[in-house]
């Protein structure tokens, strides 16, 4: 009986040592990060489309851009926004980005619809208070 208690204590100490080693080297966090990365691939692709489209929109709004290229850049930016929205439809930033691209093309009513989608209860949760007020201001202006 005494030997069983000693073995149980030794197994417990070894298990405690292994767990402490794992937590000291952040191995559980690394494993969960890898799992989270695999689950969020669509989110990463949506962000990639968002960033690429934002660069195109910034280029289209630049005063150095010739007026002949502005509409094509804005149209490409709107297409990138559509790609981002197809991957993550609850992202309000993509809706706002699409609205800005449509507004630059002259499609004011479609831009208002995109602003309304960005400010809908499903999407507005992803915006901070400042971003929400900026979106409302853009919608009005």
Backbone as ProteinMPNN parsed JSONL, in Angstrom:
{"seq_chain_A": "XXXXXXXXXXXXXXXXXXXXXXXXXXXXXXXXXXXXXXXXXXXXXXXXXXXXXXXXXXXXXXXXXXXXXXXXXXXXXXXXXXXXXXXXXXXXXXXXXXXXXXXXXXXXXXXXXXXXXXXXXXXXXXXXXXXXXXXXXXXXX", "coords_chain_A": {"N_chain_A": [[0.811, -1.193, 0.0], [1.956, 1.229, 0.762], [3.802, 1.519, -1.221], [2.236, 1.984, -3.459], [1.158, 4.481, -2.905], [3.536, 6.003, -2.984], [4.261, 5.712, -5.679], [2.067, 6.957, -6.899], [2.409, 9.578, -5.988], [4.874, 10.191, -7.212], [4.158, 9.995, -9.948], [2.303, 12.068, -10.032], [3.99, 14.269, -9.452], [5.705, 14.201, -11.681], [3.857, 14.65, -13.737], [2.97, 17.212, -12.994], [5.4, 18.625, -13.334], [5.815, 18.358, -16.117], [3.551, 19.726, -17.114], [4.06, 22.305, -16.099], [6.392, 22.907, -17.536], [5.33, 23.009, -20.14], [3.538, 25.223, -19.962], [5.305, 27.253, -19.249], [6.743, 27.595, -21.561], [4.886, 28.561, -23.317], [3.46, 26.771, -24.913], [0.751, 25.769, -25.001], [-0.589, 28.134, -25.831], [0.549, 28.58, -28.332], [-0.392, 26.378, -29.722], [-3.171, 26.811, -29.664], [-3.221, 29.206, -31.095], [-2.445, 28.33, -33.644], [-4.618, 26.711, -34.274], [-6.664, 28.615, -34.249], [-5.8, 30.221, -36.355], [-6.144, 28.526, -38.544], [-8.895, 28.323, -38.537], [-9.668, 30.897, -39.139], [-9.051, 31.57, -41.779], [-10.646, 32.535, -43.885], [-11.34, 35.012, -42.887], [-8.85, 36.249, -42.88], [-8.341, 36.35, -45.624], [-10.404, 38.047, -46.379], [-9.604, 40.412, -45.113], [-7.276, 40.858, -46.547], [-8.29, 41.42, -49.123], [-9.685, 43.713, -48.438], [-7.628, 45.5, -47.67], [-6.159, 45.698, -50.064], [-8.101, 46.818, -51.752], [-8.535, 49.224, -50.375], [-6.117, 50.493, -50.774], [-6.285, 50.898, -53.526], [-8.498, 52.611, -53.609], [-7.507, 54.807, -52.2], [-5.546, 55.579, -53.969], [-7.156, 56.302, -56.106], [-8.452, 58.512, -55.052], [-6.439, 60.295, -54.813], [-4.928, 63.424, -55.599], [-3.059, 63.415, -57.607], [-3.717, 61.488, -59.416], [-4.707, 60.824, -62.699], [-7.761, 61.967, -64.203], [-8.921, 60.171, -65.924], [-8.306, 57.684, -64.961], [-9.483, 57.477, -62.512], [-12.17, 56.527, -62.26], [-11.895, 53.829, -63.083], [-10.145, 52.841, -61.151], [-11.711, 53.217, -58.86], [-13.825, 51.514, -59.458], [-12.526, 49.027, -59.467], [-11.76, 49.014, -56.795], [-14.275, 48.844, -55.585], [-14.998, 46.303, -56.442], [-13.113, 44.767, -55.056], [-14.032, 45.293, -52.499], [-16.485, 43.981, -52.623], [-15.553, 41.349, -52.804], [-14.332, 41.099, -50.299], [-16.587, 41.394, -48.704], [-18.036, 39.165, -49.45], [-16.631, 37.181, -48.198], [-16.636, 37.945, -45.516], [-19.346, 38.999, -44.382], [-20.288, 40.418, -42.174], [-18.593, 42.451, -41.523], [-18.308, 45.713, -40.881], [-16.547, 47.656, -41.751], [-15.819, 46.935, -44.337], [-18.227, 47.346, -45.656], [-18.466, 50.128, -45.406], [-16.218, 50.911, -46.8], [-16.907, 49.984, -49.357], [-19.065, 51.669, -49.821], [-17.781, 54.155, -49.97], [-16.255, 53.783, -52.285], [-18.269, 53.402, -54.184], [-19.54, 55.874, -54.014], [-17.557, 57.528, -55.01], [-17.63, 56.765, -57.625], [-19.999, 57.841, -58.356], [-22.401, 56.678, -57.748], [-24.639, 57.333, -55.759], [-26.996, 56.466, -54.383], [-26.61, 53.714, -54.143], [-24.344, 53.799, -52.6], [-25.4, 54.861, -50.259], [-27.006, 52.72, -49.505], [-25.02, 50.866, -48.864], [-23.798, 52.177, -46.713], [-25.961, 52.06, -44.957], [-26.08, 49.295, -44.575], [-23.666, 48.945, -43.264], [-24.194, 50.238, -40.904], [-26.111, 48.699, -39.794], [-27.646, 46.581, -37.278], [-26.311, 44.065, -37.167], [-23.764, 44.464, -38.292], [-22.707, 46.752, -37.124], [-21.578, 46.232, -34.704], [-18.921, 45.672, -35.012], [-17.629, 48.057, -35.16], [-15.898, 50.81, -33.659], [-16.772, 53.498, -31.369], [-15.891, 55.958, -32.422], [-15.445, 55.266, -35.106], [-18.031, 54.597, -35.832], [-19.324, 57.078, -35.571], [-17.945, 58.489, -37.556], [-18.804, 57.073, -39.821], [-21.543, 57.64, -39.79], [-21.388, 60.376, -40.217], [-20.216, 60.433, -42.787], [-22.263, 59.23, -44.175], [-24.294, 61.12, -44.034], [-23.063, 63.314, -45.227]], "CA_chain_A": [[0.0, 0.0, 0.0], [2.837, 2.373, 0.834], [4.456, 1.638, -2.515], [1.246, 2.555, -4.381], [1.118, 5.912, -2.591], [4.778, 6.604, -3.486], [4.18, 5.76, -7.147], [1.074, 7.979, -7.237], [3.043, 10.886, -5.735], [5.878, 10.4, -8.26], [3.442, 10.265, -11.202], [1.751, 13.414, -9.885], [5.09, 15.238, -9.561], [6.163, 14.213, -13.082], [2.812, 15.311, -14.499], [3.052, 18.629, -12.636], [6.607, 19.164, -13.967], [5.582, 18.446, -17.568], [2.602, 20.813, -17.336], [4.763, 23.569, -15.847], [7.274, 23.123, -18.677], [4.507, 23.419, -21.275], [3.03, 26.571, -19.751], [6.42, 28.214, -19.235], [7.179, 27.806, -22.94], [3.718, 29.016, -24.074], [3.07, 25.769, -25.907], [-0.705, 25.754, -25.225], [-0.976, 29.313, -26.598], [0.985, 28.364, -29.711], [-1.302, 25.401, -30.328], [-4.457, 27.467, -29.897], [-3.039, 30.171, -32.176], [-2.464, 27.603, -34.913], [-6.002, 26.295, -34.517], [-7.414, 29.818, -34.564], [-5.374, 30.652, -37.686], [-6.79, 27.666, -39.537], [-10.319, 28.613, -38.557], [-9.902, 32.262, -39.609], [-8.458, 31.818, -43.103], [-11.554, 33.381, -44.663], [-11.21, 36.352, -42.334], [-7.588, 36.8, -43.371], [-8.512, 36.663, -47.044], [-11.256, 39.238, -46.444], [-8.764, 41.563, -44.761], [-6.353, 41.086, -47.662], [-9.057, 42.125, -50.154], [-9.995, 45.039, -47.904], [-6.427, 46.338, -47.734], [-5.848, 45.951, -51.476], [-9.09, 47.767, -52.239], [-8.303, 50.519, -49.733], [-4.994, 51.107, -51.481], [-6.801, 51.363, -54.814], [-9.364, 53.756, -53.356], [-6.636, 55.929, -51.85], [-4.91, 56.009, -55.213], [-8.18, 56.964, -56.908], [-8.773, 59.801, -54.433], [-5.242, 61.129, -54.826], [-5.009, 64.485, -56.608], [-2.096, 63.149, -58.673], [-4.262, 60.495, -60.332], [-5.445, 61.426, -63.825], [-9.212, 61.758, -64.099], [-9.324, 59.022, -66.736], [-8.074, 56.452, -64.202], [-10.192, 57.511, -61.227], [-13.333, 55.631, -62.283], [-11.489, 52.422, -63.148], [-9.602, 52.483, -59.829], [-12.835, 53.13, -57.928], [-14.582, 50.304, -59.792], [-11.737, 47.9, -58.971], [-11.86, 49.052, -55.332], [-15.605, 48.329, -55.227], [-14.957, 44.85, -56.647], [-12.375, 44.212, -53.912], [-14.943, 45.373, -51.347], [-17.442, 42.883, -52.781], [-14.858, 40.101, -52.454], [-14.184, 41.083, -48.838], [-17.912, 41.188, -48.115], [-18.478, 37.787, -49.673], [-15.945, 36.334, -47.218], [-16.995, 38.365, -44.154], [-20.435, 39.966, -44.581], [-20.595, 41.168, -40.955], [-17.559, 43.458, -41.3], [-18.845, 47.023, -41.242], [-15.525, 48.432, -42.454], [-15.914, 46.613, -45.762], [-19.422, 48.023, -46.172], [-18.135, 51.551, -45.513], [-15.254, 51.008, -47.889], [-17.666, 49.842, -50.6], [-19.857, 52.888, -49.98], [-16.887, 55.223, -50.428], [-15.893, 53.497, -53.675], [-19.453, 53.665, -55.007], [-19.759, 57.315, -54.016], [-16.559, 58.108, -55.909], [-18.082, 56.471, -58.981], [-21.205, 58.611, -58.61], [-23.586, 55.89, -57.397], [-24.944, 57.82, -54.416], [-28.011, 55.649, -53.702], [-25.97, 52.447, -53.774], [-23.441, 54.108, -51.489], [-26.24, 54.986, -49.062], [-27.387, 51.362, -49.103], [-23.854, 50.25, -48.21], [-23.679, 52.792, -45.39], [-27.028, 51.493, -44.124], [-25.669, 47.933, -44.208], [-22.591, 49.064, -42.273], [-24.762, 50.712, -39.644], [-27.143, 47.764, -39.352], [-27.29, 45.98, -35.98], [-25.366, 42.958, -37.304], [-22.415, 44.887, -38.653], [-22.236, 47.897, -36.349], [-20.845, 45.736, -33.527], [-17.491, 45.611, -35.304], [-17.099, 49.42, -35.212], [-15.751, 51.551, -32.408], [-17.653, 54.67, -31.328], [-15.379, 56.956, -33.368], [-15.705, 54.776, -36.461], [-19.475, 54.684, -36.039], [-19.671, 58.483, -35.815], [-17.417, 58.834, -38.884], [-19.683, 56.471, -40.824], [-22.77, 58.442, -39.818], [-21.047, 61.662, -40.835], [-20.048, 60.183, -44.218], [-23.571, 58.919, -44.742], [-25.025, 62.374, -44.155], [-22.348, 64.23, -46.128]], "C_chain_A": [[0.856, 1.259, 0.0], [3.499, 2.61, -0.52], [3.503, 2.275, -3.543], [1.146, 4.061, -4.151], [2.353, 6.625, -3.129], [4.751, 6.74, -5.01], [3.182, 6.848, -7.584], [1.644, 9.379, -7.04], [4.07, 11.186, -6.821], [5.215, 10.716, -9.606], [2.856, 11.674, -11.164], [2.82, 14.484, -10.041], [5.599, 15.331, -11.001], [5.136, 14.941, -13.954], [2.811, 16.815, -14.241], [4.248, 19.29, -13.31], [6.419, 19.337, -15.478], [4.621, 19.591, -17.871], [3.239, 22.186, -17.107], [5.705, 23.905, -17.001], [6.484, 23.629, -19.884], [4.027, 24.86, -21.117], [4.139, 27.614, -19.722], [6.9, 28.526, -20.642], [6.025, 28.191, -23.865], [3.266, 28.026, -25.142], [1.552, 25.697, -26.063], [-1.185, 26.956, -26.046], [-0.6, 29.142, -28.064], [0.056, 27.39, -30.43], [-2.654, 26.054, -30.613], [-4.358, 28.53, -30.984], [-3.059, 29.499, -33.54], [-3.871, 27.158, -35.266], [-6.845, 27.494, -34.94], [-7.066, 30.33, -35.962], [-6.046, 29.822, -38.764], [-8.279, 27.951, -39.642], [-10.614, 29.976, -39.185], [-9.268, 32.56, -40.958], [-9.341, 32.718, -43.955], [-11.469, 34.823, -44.187], [-9.928, 37.014, -42.819], [-7.688, 37.175, -44.846], [-9.387, 37.901, -47.21], [-10.456, 40.486, -46.119], [-7.784, 41.896, -45.882], [-7.058, 41.832, -48.799], [-9.379, 43.551, -49.714], [-8.799, 45.978, -48.049], [-6.077, 46.683, -49.185], [-6.821, 46.971, -52.061], [-8.913, 49.152, -51.642], [-7.132, 51.244, -50.384], [-5.449, 51.656, -52.834], [-7.674, 52.602, -54.644], [-8.542, 54.99, -52.998], [-5.941, 56.48, -53.092], [-5.912, 56.758, -56.086], [-8.511, 58.347, -56.366], [-7.593, 60.769, -54.433], [-5.362, 62.203, -55.903], [-4.052, 64.263, -57.783], [-2.624, 62.176, -59.717], [-5.015, 61.187, -61.464], [-6.924, 61.06, -63.764], [-9.687, 60.564, -64.923], [-9.176, 57.707, -65.97], [-8.907, 56.368, -62.926], [-11.351, 56.518, -61.212], [-12.937, 54.162, -62.327], [-10.898, 51.958, -61.819], [-10.728, 52.333, -58.806], [-13.664, 51.87, -58.19], [-13.849, 49.062, -59.288], [-11.788, 47.84, -57.444], [-13.21, 48.508, -54.867], [-15.666, 46.811, -55.413], [-14.205, 44.157, -55.512], [-13.244, 44.247, -52.65], [-15.984, 44.255, -51.419], [-16.813, 41.542, -52.424], [-14.705, 39.983, -50.939], [-15.526, 40.812, -48.167], [-18.425, 39.775, -48.342], [-17.827, 36.835, -48.676], [-16.332, 36.667, -45.781], [-18.097, 39.419, -44.237], [-20.782, 40.798, -43.346], [-19.577, 42.263, -40.654], [-18.056, 44.809, -41.797], [-17.828, 47.853, -42.019], [-15.563, 48.159, -43.957], [-17.138, 47.265, -46.4], [-19.146, 49.518, -46.373], [-17.179, 51.788, -46.677], [-15.958, 50.9, -49.243], [-18.482, 51.1, -50.863], [-18.992, 54.042, -50.496], [-16.492, 55.029, -51.889], [-17.074, 53.776, -54.604], [-19.746, 55.154, -55.107], [-18.785, 58.007, -54.965], [-16.933, 57.862, -57.37], [-19.345, 57.249, -59.347], [-22.483, 57.869, -58.308], [-23.996, 56.202, -55.956], [-25.961, 56.931, -53.692], [-27.446, 54.288, -53.298], [-25.011, 52.645, -52.608], [-24.231, 54.24, -50.189], [-26.698, 53.62, -48.564], [-26.236, 50.654, -48.387], [-23.615, 50.855, -46.832], [-24.74, 52.237, -44.445], [-26.688, 50.072, -43.68], [-24.573, 47.971, -43.148], [-23.128, 49.462, -40.91], [-25.904, 49.833, -39.151], [-26.708, 47.097, -38.042], [-26.297, 44.824, -36.077], [-23.935, 43.433, -37.496], [-21.85, 45.962, -37.73], [-21.433, 47.475, -35.119], [-19.333, 45.731, -33.762], [-16.849, 46.991, -35.366], [-16.933, 49.997, -33.813], [-16.67, 52.768, -32.461], [-17.205, 55.732, -32.333], [-15.649, 56.543, -34.809], [-17.193, 54.872, -36.793], [-19.888, 56.124, -36.332], [-19.138, 58.96, -37.163], [-18.306, 58.28, -39.987], [-20.995, 57.247, -40.923], [-22.534, 59.782, -40.495], [-20.876, 61.505, -42.356], [-21.381, 59.913, -44.889], [-24.374, 60.199, -44.971], [-24.39, 63.265, -45.228], [-22.216, 63.665, -47.471]], "O_chain_A": [[0.534, 2.237, -0.673], [3.729, 3.752, -0.918], [3.948, 3.032, -4.406], [1.059, 4.83, -5.109], [2.245, 7.726, -3.671], [5.169, 7.76, -5.558], [3.443, 7.576, -8.542], [1.383, 10.271, -7.846], [4.137, 12.316, -7.306], [5.665, 11.61, -10.322], [2.909, 12.394, -12.161], [2.585, 15.501, -10.693], [5.89, 16.425, -11.485], [5.502, 15.751, -14.807], [2.666, 17.603, -15.175], [4.125, 20.407, -13.811], [6.822, 20.352, -16.045], [4.86, 20.356, -18.806], [2.972, 23.124, -17.857], [5.804, 25.066, -17.4], [6.911, 24.559, -20.567], [4.108, 25.638, -22.067], [3.921, 28.753, -20.136], [7.414, 29.617, -20.889], [6.181, 28.148, -25.086], [2.736, 28.434, -26.176], [1.088, 25.571, -27.196], [-2.09, 26.816, -26.869], [-1.367, 29.528, -28.946], [-0.242, 27.565, -31.612], [-3.217, 25.866, -31.691], [-5.318, 28.736, -31.726], [-3.626, 30.038, -34.49], [-4.272, 27.221, -36.428], [-7.642, 27.403, -35.874], [-7.941, 30.82, -36.676], [-6.47, 30.357, -39.787], [-8.86, 27.832, -40.72], [-11.707, 30.184, -39.712], [-8.974, 33.721, -41.246], [-8.832, 33.577, -44.675], [-11.52, 35.751, -44.995], [-9.92, 38.204, -43.134], [-7.171, 38.212, -45.262], [-9.135, 38.72, -48.093], [-10.613, 41.512, -46.78], [-7.495, 43.065, -46.139], [-6.496, 42.764, -49.374], [-9.348, 44.48, -50.52], [-8.946, 47.115, -48.497], [-5.74, 47.827, -49.492], [-6.412, 47.882, -52.782], [-9.118, 50.152, -52.33], [-7.155, 52.466, -50.529], [-5.046, 52.747, -53.235], [-7.597, 53.534, -55.445], [-8.851, 56.095, -53.446], [-5.773, 57.69, -53.242], [-5.555, 57.742, -56.734], [-8.817, 59.257, -57.135], [-7.75, 61.939, -54.085], [-5.845, 61.926, -57.002], [-4.227, 64.865, -58.843], [-2.041, 62.05, -60.794], [-5.865, 62.042, -61.215], [-7.285, 59.968, -63.324], [-10.748, 60.006, -64.644], [-9.845, 56.725, -66.291], [-9.021, 55.298, -62.328], [-11.499, 55.752, -60.26], [-13.575, 53.333, -61.679], [-11.118, 50.82, -61.402], [-10.699, 51.421, -57.98], [-14.148, 51.235, -57.252], [-14.471, 48.15, -58.744], [-11.851, 46.757, -56.863], [-13.281, 47.792, -53.868], [-16.312, 46.114, -54.631], [-14.609, 43.086, -55.059], [-13.191, 43.329, -51.831], [-16.324, 43.653, -50.401], [-17.462, 40.694, -51.812], [-14.918, 38.916, -50.364], [-15.593, 40.084, -47.177], [-19.168, 39.244, -47.517], [-18.402, 35.799, -48.341], [-16.355, 35.785, -44.923], [-17.809, 40.614, -44.168], [-21.503, 41.79, -43.462], [-19.688, 42.938, -39.631], [-18.205, 45.018, -43.001], [-18.21, 48.668, -42.858], [-15.357, 49.072, -44.757], [-17.087, 47.687, -47.555], [-19.542, 50.099, -47.383], [-17.323, 52.748, -47.435], [-15.638, 51.643, -50.171], [-18.581, 51.547, -52.005], [-19.422, 54.811, -51.356], [-16.405, 55.997, -52.645], [-16.894, 54.327, -55.69], [-20.153, 55.643, -56.161], [-19.153, 58.965, -55.646], [-16.593, 58.657, -58.247], [-19.719, 57.31, -60.518], [-23.565, 58.384, -58.589], [-23.726, 55.42, -55.045], [-25.8, 56.668, -52.5], [-27.77, 53.772, -52.228], [-24.878, 51.781, -51.742], [-23.781, 53.784, -49.138], [-26.772, 53.383, -47.358], [-26.456, 49.929, -47.417], [-23.272, 50.142, -45.889], [-24.461, 51.974, -43.275], [-26.972, 49.687, -42.545], [-24.546, 47.136, -42.244], [-22.579, 49.07, -39.88], [-26.59, 50.187, -38.192], [-25.516, 47.059, -37.739], [-25.511, 44.62, -35.151], [-23.003, 42.865, -36.926], [-20.633, 46.065, -37.574], [-20.69, 48.279, -34.557], [-18.557, 45.78, -32.808], [-15.645, 47.095, -35.601], [-17.717, 49.714, -32.908], [-17.282, 53.036, -33.496], [-18.034, 56.335, -33.015], [-16.036, 57.369, -35.635], [-17.559, 55.197, -37.922], [-20.698, 56.372, -37.224], [-19.796, 59.746, -37.845], [-18.535, 58.955, -40.99], [-21.498, 57.481, -42.022], [-23.377, 60.264, -41.252], [-21.341, 62.349, -43.122], [-21.605, 60.315, -46.03], [-25.052, 60.338, -45.989], [-25.088, 63.887, -46.029], [-21.641, 64.301, -48.355]]}, "name": "protein", "num_of_chains": 1, "seq": "XXXXXXXXXXXXXXXXXXXXXXXXXXXXXXXXXXXXXXXXXXXXXXXXXXXXXXXXXXXXXXXXXXXXXXXXXXXXXXXXXXXXXXXXXXXXXXXXXXXXXXXXXXXXXXXXXXXXXXXXXXXXXXXXXXXXXXXXXXXXX"}
